[in-house]
Amino acid sequence: MLLGMSPAAEAQSTGPSADSSNHPNQIPYTTDRSVAYHVLATPAYVLHGVTRPLGWGVQYVTQRFPNLFEGRRPPAGILPIVEVGGPAGVLGGLAVYDNAFLGTNHSARIEGLYGGPETFEGEVSYGIPAPFGARTRFDFGANISSDPERTFFLDGNDSDKPLDETFFDRNQFDATARLSVAPAARGLRGQLSAMYEHIETGPGEDVQGERFRQVSPAGTGTVDLLTSRLSLGFDRTSGAPRTAHGTEVLLRLDYTQDLTADRFRYGRYVAEVRQYLPVGLFPDSRRLLLRARLEQTEPLFEGEEVPFYHRPSLGGQNLVRGFSYNRFQDDGSLVLNAEYRYPIWSNFDALLFVDAGQVFPKLSRVAVERFHWSYGGGLHMLNQSGLSFRFEVAGSTEGIRTILTVDPLLTRLAR
């Protein structure tokens, strides 16, 4: 007998109605999935199968390199790096860094990328915080690179890929000194820098290389250039590292002088606006980025031309990503981007994007029908100061491209 219950109540509680398995809402049941169900689910099966190896790879990398997926990196270490979709194709290597170099608050970094016997990049950088006050920073960096198969397309915005593609080889050494200042006024940033470049270019060894030889664009051969640069930024955003609100404005003015002759003396002007917007009733972590960038070069002080590799261009990792690096080049460029970003993990974002851009000889030539479009999506990994890794797939009228890099997508000025 159940404690506290009458015999009648006990009999009722132990009768057939008390057996939960007989309750209509508790009886388990099975269903047969129809052929139509499996047909409709085919895209999900395919996606699962395709992404399964990626999941295994992420799991392996997470176990072998746990610091790579942390929101805050340790003060010193070694990181694997990879670059796919950039000017030199596929590169891989290592970065060694120390943010407390020799027991100081200075930072040092050495990076090497390798893509073949004649394709490589190397970089060394050194940073000194607060050399002239708490809101200043001085950085020095040097790079060396070699690429025997760079592409250059003729005919500007109207170029035809098979007809106007040329190949050239490029070897470069450059060194940059940069002073960054962030005044007490909220949101203001500034940089003053000087860069020396030694660049050697020549035609490739195939048919496209011969085409390049025949055209011989301005800058072919050996050129030594000195560039002075003034950059200004205004940042009224909030929500780092997942910026969700506000506006950024970036302005840049360059002057470049040829050190070996008077042929190249030219200026470069860049204006960029970024607007971050939350999306409707969703949390602020789901946000929309709108971006517009205008760039122009022109000879100054009786300079004759601008080297072909310094003219504004579209394509590659950052500008109209569905096209190959430097796919379109001319004296000016206009780029428009829209990105929808949303979190899928503690420090991972997924995104969808649309890019549009065009190059032009004069600003008056800009027209709606001249835009080149690309679209795609991907994954971004964030650290405490912003983007540190991204994987993207971009499409255009010329096919599908994959971008994999540790470089930031939209680096903020004087961070």
N, C-alpha and C positions, 0 to 999 in steps of 0.2 A: 504494500500500500504506500502511495506517495504521501510524504509528510504534509499534513494540513489540508488534505483533500478528502471529500466524502467518497464512499464506495461508488456511488453513481458517477460522481465526477471523475473518479479514477478510471472507471470502465470507459467513460466517454473519451478520456485523454489517451487511453491505450488502444482505442478502436481503430478501424481502418482509416478514419479521417485524420488521425494523428500521424500517420506515416507520410512524411514529406515527399517520399518518392511517388505517391499517388496524387499529389496536388497537381493540378493541370499546369501551373507555372513552374513546377520543379522537375517535371519529368524530362530527362535529357532526350534529345532527338538528333538525328543526323539528316543531312541533305546530300543529294547528288549534284555536283557541279556540272552544268551542261556544257556541251561543245561551244555554244555561243559565249559562255562565261570565259572560257579559256582563250577564245579568239579575241575578245575585248581586252583581256589581260595580257595579251602578247607584248605590247610595248613595255609593260612593267617587268615581264620576265626578261626581255632583252636588256633593259636598263640595269636590272639587278646583275645579270651575267657580265655586262661590260664593266660595271663599276666594282665588281668583286675584287679583281686584282688591285685596283686603286686602294680599296680598303685594306687589303693585306699589306700593301706598300706603306700606307700611313701607319699601320700598327707596327711594322718593323722599324721605321724611322723613329717613331715615338719611343720605342724601347731602347734603340741604340743611341739616340741623340735626344734625351728628354728635355734638355734646355732649349732646343729649337722650337718647341711648342709652348713655352712658357710666356706669359704676358710680359715678364720682366727678365731680361737676360742677366746672367752673372757678370761681374765686373770685368772678367777676362776669360778668354777661351778660344776654341777653334770651331768654326762652323763650315759645313759643306755648302757650297753655292753652285747654282746652275743658272744658265740663261738660254732660253729657247725663244726664237722669234725676233731677235735683235739684229743688228747690222752684220754680225759675223756668223749667223746661223746658230748652231748648237755648241755651247761652251760649258765646261764644268771645272770646278776647282775648289779651293779652300780659302777661307779668310781667317787670319789670326789677329786678334784684337786685344787691347788692354786699356780699359778706361781709367786705370789708376797707375799710369806708366811710371815705373821706378819709384813707387810710393808717393807720387804726386797726384794732383787732380787733372793732370794732362791725359789726353787720349791718343793712342797710336793704333794704326791698323795697316796690315799688309794683306793684299788680296791677289790671287793669281787664278786665271782662267785659261783653259787649254782646249783647243778645238782641232788640232792637227799640227804637223811639223812646221807650218808657216802661218798658223792662225792661233794667236794668243793675245791675252791682255794682262797687264800687271799694274798694280796701283799701290802706292804708299801714301799715307796721310798722317798728319799730326795736328792736334788741336790743343789750344791753350785757352782755358776759360778766364774771363775777367782780367785781361792784361791792362786795360785802361779803365777799370771800374766794374762794378757788379753786373752791369747789363751789356758787357762787351765780350767778344770772343774772336780769337785769331786762329785761322786754319791755313795749313800749307799742304798741298798735295801734288804728286807727280804721277804721270801715267805713261806707259809705253804699250803700243799695240801694233799688230801686224795682221793684215787680211789680204790674201791674194785674189779674192773674188768678190769685191764690192760691186754693187750695181748702180748704174746711173741711167736715167731714162730721159730721152730727148723729148722735145715738143711740149713741155710744161703740162698744163691741165688736160690737154687733149691727146696725150701720148698713147700710142697703141703698144701694148706690152710686147708682143713678139717682134714688131717692126722697130721699136724705139729703145729696146733694152741694149745696154752696153755693159761690159765688164772692165774693171780696172783694179790694180793692186794699190794698196795704201799702207804706208808705214808712218807711224807718228810717235813723237815724244812731246809731252806738254807738261808745264809746271804752273801752278796757280797759287797765289797768296791772296787771302780774303779776310777782311775785317768786317764783323757783323756787330750791329748796334741795335739795341731795343730801348728807346727812350722811355722815361717814366710814364708818358702818356699812353693810355691803354690802347693796345692794338697796333701801334706803329712799329715797323721794322725797317731796317736798312742794311745794305751790304755795299762795300766798295772793294773791288778786286782787280787784280792784274794777272793776265795769263800770257805765257810765252808758248808758241806752238812751232815745232819743226815738222813739216809734212812733206812726204815724198809720194808722188802718185805717178802711175804709168799705165799703159794699156795692158789688158789681159792677154792670154796666149791663144784664144780661140777666135771664132768668127766675130763674136760680140766685142772682143778686145780690139780687133782690127777696125771695127766700126767706131770704137772710141778713139783710136789713133787718127782716123780720118777727120773726126769732128774736132779733136784736141781742144776741149773746153777750157775756159780761163781757170788757171790754177794748176794745170798739168806740169809735172816736174817737181822741183824742190822749192819750197816756199817757207820762209821764216816770218811769223806774224806775232805782233804784240797787241793785245786787246785790253783796253781799260773798260770797266763795267760799273755802272751805278744801278742798283736795284732798290726799289722801294715797295713796301707792302703795308696794307692796312687790313687788320684781322679783327673782325667783330663776330667771332663764332664761339660756340659753347658746346660742351658734351664730349670732349676728348676722352679716349681716342676715337670714339664713334661720334664724330661731329654731326649734329642734328639741326642746329639753328645757325643763322647768321650769314654774313657776307665776307668774302675776301676779295681784295683788289691787289693786283701785282703789276708794277710798271718797271720796265728795264730799258736802259740806254747803253749801247756799246759803241765804242769807236775802235777800229782795227787799222793798224799801220803795217805795211810791208817793210821789213827790216833790211831787205836786200836790194830793193828797187822802189820806184815810186808808182808802180802800176796799181797796187791795191791800197786804197784808202777809202774806207767805207763805214757807214753807220748801220746799226740795227736797232729797231724799236719794237718793243713787245708790250702789249697791254692785255691783261687777262682778268676776268671777273668770274668768281665762283659763288653760287648761291646754294645754301643748304636748307632744305625744307623738310619738316616732318610730314608724314603721309596720313592725312585724314584723322580717323579716330584711333589709329594704331599707336603703340608706344613709340617714344622718340627714337628708339633703336632702329626703327624702320624709317628710312629717310631717303630723300631724293636729292641728288646733286645735279645742278645745271651749271654748265661751264661754257664760256665764250673766250676765244683767244685770237688776237690779231697780231700778225708779225710782218715787218717790212724791212728790207735792206735797200740801200742806195749808195752809189759812189759819192764821196765828199772830197772837197779841197783838190779838185782836178784829178781825183782818182779815176781810173779807166773802167774797172769792172769789179765784180765780186767773185771770188773763187767758187767754182761750181759746188763744192762740198759744204760751203757755208751759206748757200741760199736756202731760204725757208722750204720745208718739204712736208709731205704727208706720208703716212704709213709707218709701220713698225710697232713698237710696244706702247706708245702713248698717243699718237695722233692718227685717227682713223685706222683703227687696229686691224680691220679686215684686209688691208693691203700690205704688201711687202715694204720693207724699210726703204725710205726715200723714193717711193713709187712715183710721186708727182713733185716737181721742183720748179720754182720760179722766184721772182723778186719779192713776192709777198704771199701770205697764206692766211686763211680764215678757217677756224675749227670750232664746231659746236658739239657738245656732248650732253647726254642725259643718262644718269645712272640711278637705278633703284637698288639700294643696299639693305640687307636685313640679316640679323644674327642667326647662325645655326649652331653655334657652340660658344663657349665662354670668350674666346678670342678669335673666332672664325666668322666671317661674313660671306654670304652668297650675294651675287649681284646680277642684274640684267642691264644691258647698256645699248644705246644707239649713238653712233658717231656720224657726223657729216662734215665735210671739208672741201675746200678748193684752193688752188694756188692761182696767182694772177701776176701779170707784169705791172699793172696799175690798179689802184683801188677801184677806179671807175669801171673796171671789167667784172667786178663781182656781180653774179646773177644767180637766181634761184636754180635755174636749169643746169648750172655748172657744178653743183655739189656732187661729190662722191659719197656714198653711204656705206656704212658697215654696222653690224649688229652682233650681239653675242651675250655671253654670260661667263661666270667663273666663280672662283673662291679667293678671298683675301684673308691673310692672317695678320692680325694686328698685335703690336707690342704697345708699351705704355706711351710711346711718343708717336705712334702712327703705324702706317703700313710697313711690314717687313718682308712679306712674301705674297706672291699672287700667281694664280693659275687661271688663264682665260682662254676661251675658244671664241674666235671672231670670224664672221663670214662677210663676204662681199660678192660683187659680180665676178670676181676673179678667183673664187674658191674659199676654202676654210683654212684658217691659220690658228696655230696653238702658240700661246705665250706663257712662258714659265720663267719667273725671275725673282730675285730677292731685292731688286731695285724698287724704290717707292714710285707709285703712279703719279701722284700730284704732290710733290715735295713742297712743304711750306717754306716761305722765305724766312731766313734767320731764325730757325727754330731754337 
